[in-house]
Amino acid sequence: DTASYVLIRKIVDGVPLANGKKLQYRINAFYAFLLCGAALAAALYNEVNLSYIHNNLLQLAISAMVFSLVLSIYLYLRSWHVPTDELAAGGNSGSFVYDFFIGRELNPRIKNFDLKYFCELRPGLMGWVVINLGLLFAEMEMQQRDVPSLAMILVNSFQLLYVMDALWNEEAILTTMDIVHDGFGYMLAFGDLVWVPFVYSLQAFYLVNHPNELTWPVALTIIALNTVGYIIFRGANSQKNAFRRNPHDPKLAHLKTIPTATGRSLIVSGWWGFVRHPNYLGDLIMALAWSLPCGFNHIIPYFYIIYFTCLLVHREARDEHQCRKKYGVAWNKYCQQVRYRIFPYVY
């Protein structure tokens, strides 16, 4: 992954920071993923037993926790040796516990190597795929199967698509709150390196010891649900990103907008005229589709969607506050036209 980060590069500018600077970023996570896939293929060709991951999952998780803690200590200590204009607005409260958790420095870098940007997608998402694959082989071994169960294939396929989409559209994270606003502390380090790979793989982990045989009609229904979620998620994000890049693109001329005092416009049609956060809606529909192959005998496969719903509702509230503060009257007008936040006719 690090080799790909260095060797294959598309350089882009990030958004202007509070101090007026624009940082540059290497966009090559998808190629790093292909490199990781080639390494996995070579391992399988040489008969490496990937079920080792399942047998040592706790040890791997503890190792990741220790690494994230050590990284967080390093990040906190180095933050005292950078200019104050490079600190995150919310991570310089004076409280050790709070600042250590949230992160003091906004964009910690070792020369041109951006630690937060690197950790945001690569280790966690790629680790998630590797763990899922290891759990797939563990299921075959423990249940004495010649091929994985249909449920395990669906879970792996859905989540692989999600990861590939995120890595292919890596540039989109440059405008997210994590990159633009939040410091890099224990919260993001633990989330990126521990929470994502080890918690997001719970469905596959559950299926190793709790087989759930799916009929094809049920499987096709779940596939359709995930497809709908993905279409909404990708369609909304692509529409937003295209409009941000070039709001005057003739392909976007059909979109209705509301001008704001900042010079930007708010989309009030298309996906963004449906609900205020259609990307969150699509995300949650996919999350449900990932859990359904596991059946209904235990809450563990549904932990992710429960947690993710809480996360996105909280994030939506934070977005709402930021947008109201930033756009003022224009945002109030937008909310009058687009009444529902995430769930149509519900919320």
N, C-alpha and C positions, 0 to 999 in steps of 0.2 A: 504493500500500500504506500509506504513512504517513498519507495523507488518510483512508483507511478506519479506520485505527487511532484517529484523533482523533474522527471524526464519528459512527461507529456503535459504540455501546458497551453492553456488558453488564458490569457491575462485579461481581467476585466476590472473596472473601477467599482468600488463600493459606493454607497450613498454618502453624501457629505455628513460629517460628524459635527457635533456641537462646537468643536474647536475650528471648524472650517476645512479640516483635512479630508482627503479622499484616499482610502487605502486600496491597494491592488490585491487581487485574489487570483489564484490558479484554479481554473475550472477543469477538473479532470477526474472527479470521483467515479464516474461511470467506467473509465478506463482502468482505474484502480480495482474496481469490482471485477472486470474481465480478467485482470491479472490474478486476482484472488481465486476466481473460478478455474483458471488454468492450473493454479497450484493445487486446488482440490481435485481436479481431474487427474493430475499426476499422482497425487496421494492414493486415489482409488485404484489407479492402474497398477501401482506398486503394492496393492492389497493392504493399505493402512486401514485399520479397523476404526471407523468413525464413531462406532457405538461407545468408544472410550469417553466421548464427550458426555453421554448420559451417565455413565458410571462414575464420572468425576465432576459432575455439574456443580455440586456444592463447593468443592475445592476451587474450581474455576471462578465461581461467583465470589468467594472470599478473597481470592487473589485480586480480582478486579476491584473489590471494595478497598483493599489495602492500597492498591495503585492509585485509585481515585482520591483517597485521603492524602497520600504522599504528594500527589500532583497539586491538590488544593492548598497544602501547607506551602509548597514552593510558590504557587500563585500569590498567596497572601503576603509572603515575605518579600517577593520581588515588587509587589505593588507599592511598597514604601520607597522605592528608588526610581519612580517614574514621575514626570511632571503632573501637576494636579489636573491639567486639562485632558489627560489621558485616563482619568478615573471615571467610572460609571456614575451617573447622577444619583442612583439609589443605593450605591454600595459604599458610600463614604460617610456613614452616620456617626462614627465614633464608637460604636458598640462592636467589640471584637467578635462576639458570637454571630451577630447579624451580618456584619461585613464579610466574615469568613464564609458564611453560608451563601450569601448573595453574590459576592465577588466584588472586589474593589476596582480592579483594572478592567477597562472595557475591552481592549483588544491586545492581550499580551502576545508579544512576538519575540522569537529568537531569530534575529536578523529578519529575513523575509518569511519565516515559517510562523504562521498564525495558529497558535495553540487552540483557541476557541473554535475557529472556523474548521480546523482539521478534525477536532473531536465531535463537532456538531452532527456530522453525518457518517463519517467513514467507519470508525471502530464499532460503534453501536449497531448500525444497520447491517454492516457486513458480518459482524459477529452473530447477529440475530439469524441471518441466513445459514451460517455455518452450524450454529446450534440446532436449528430446525432440521438440517440435513443429518446431523448426527443422531437426532431423536428418531428420524425416519428409519435409519439403519438399526437403531436399537429396537424399534417396534418389530421390524422383520425378524431380528434375532430372538427376541424374548417371546414372540408369539409364533415363532417357527413358520413364518410366511415366506413364500417365494417372491412376492411382490408386496409393496406397501398397501395398506388399506385405502379404500377410496376416500375415507375421511381424512387420513393423513396426507394423501395427495392433494386434496382440496386446500387444506390448511397451508401446506408448503407452497402451493402454486399461487394462492391469493396473496400471501405475504411476500413471496418473491416478486410478484408484479408490483406490489406497493413499494418495496425497496428499490427496484430498478427504476420506477417512475421518479422517486425522490432523487436518486443519483443522477439520472439523465437530466432532470430539471434543477440541478444543483444551484445554478445561478439565482434561482428564486429566493433562496434563504438569505440573500444579502440584504433584503428589505424587511426581514422578520425582526420582532422585538428582541429575540435572543442575541442577534448580531448587532443591531443598531442601538439598543437601549440597555440590556442587562450586562452586568459584569460577569467575568468568568471566575466562579468560586465553586464551593463544594456542591451547591445545588445542581449546576449544569454538569460538573465533572462526574458526579454520581449518576445523574440522569443519563448522560451520554454513554458512559462506560459500563454501568451496572444495570440500571433500571431497564433501559431499552432492550439489550440482548437477552437478559435473564427473565424479565417479567413478560415481555411481549411474546416470548416463545412458550407461554404456559399452555396454550391449546395443544401444541405438539407434544409437550411433556406429559400432559394428561392422557393423551391417546396411547402412549407407550404401554401403560398398565391398565387402561380402561378402554378396550376395543369397542367401537360403535359402528356396526355394519349399516351402511346406507343403501337404500334402494336407489335406482337411477332416477325415478321421478323426483324424489327428495333432493338428490344431488343436483339435478338440473334446476330445481327451484332455487337452491342456495347459490348456484352459479349465476342465475339470472339476477338475484338480489345483489350479489357482489358486483356484477356488471353495471347495474343501475347506479350503485354507489360510486363506482369508479368513473362513470360517465359524468355524473354531477360534479365529483371532486376535481377531475382533470379539466372538464369544460369550464368550470368556474375559475380555477386557477389560471388556465391558459388565457381566458378572456381578460382577467385582471392584469396579468403580466404583459399581454399585448398592448393593452390600453396605456399602461404605465410607460412602456417603451416608446409608443408613438400614438398619442390620442387622436392624431389627424389621419391615421391609416384609413384609406377608403373602405377596407374590409370591415371597419368598425363604425361606418357612417350611420348604420341603422340603430345604433345604441342611443338611448335618451340619457342625457346627463344634466346635472345641476352644477353650475359654476360656483366656486368658493373664493373666499378672499385670499387664499394662498396661491391662486393661479391654477390650481388643479381642479378637476371636475370629478363629481361623484356619479358613477353609473347607476341609473335607476330603471334599467330594463335588462333583458337577457337573463342570465343566471342571477345577477345581482339585483334584479327587480322582483325575484321570486321570494327570497328571504335575504336578510342582511349578511348572513354568513353561509352561503350555499356550499362552500368548501368544507365547513365543519359538518354540515348535514351529510354530504357524501362520505366523509371520513367515518362518521358514526354508523352509517348503513353498512359500509365495508366491515367495520369492527364487529357488527352483529353477524355478518356472513362468516367471519372467521370462527365464531364461537359455535354456531349451529351444527357443524359437522360432529361436534363432541356429544350431542344429545343433551338431555336435561336431568341427568342423575346427580350432578354436582355443580356447585357454584364456581369452582376454580376456573373452568374455561370462560366464564362470564365476568371474571374479575376485571379483565382488560376493558371491556365496554363500560362497566360501571365506573371504573377509575377515569376512563377517557371522557365519559359524559361529564363528570364533575370537573375535570380539567378544562374542557372546552367551554362549559358554562362560565367558569371563573375567567377564562381567557377572553370570552366574549364581553364580560362585564368590564374587564380592563381595557379592551379595545373600544368599547362604548365610551368610557370615560376619556380616553385619549382623543378619540375622534370628535367628541362634543367640545373638548377644550380646543382642538386644532381648527375645526371647521365652523363652530358656532352655529349661526342661524341656518347655514346651508345643511348642516347635519340634522337639525330639527326638521327641516323641510323634507329631507331624505327619509327620516323615520316616519313622517306622516304618510309618505307614499309607499314605503316598504314597512309594513307594520310588524311582521314577525322576524324574530332574531335568528333562530336556527330551525325550529320545527314549525312548518306551516300549520296555522290554526291552533297551535298548542303553545308555542313559546317564541 
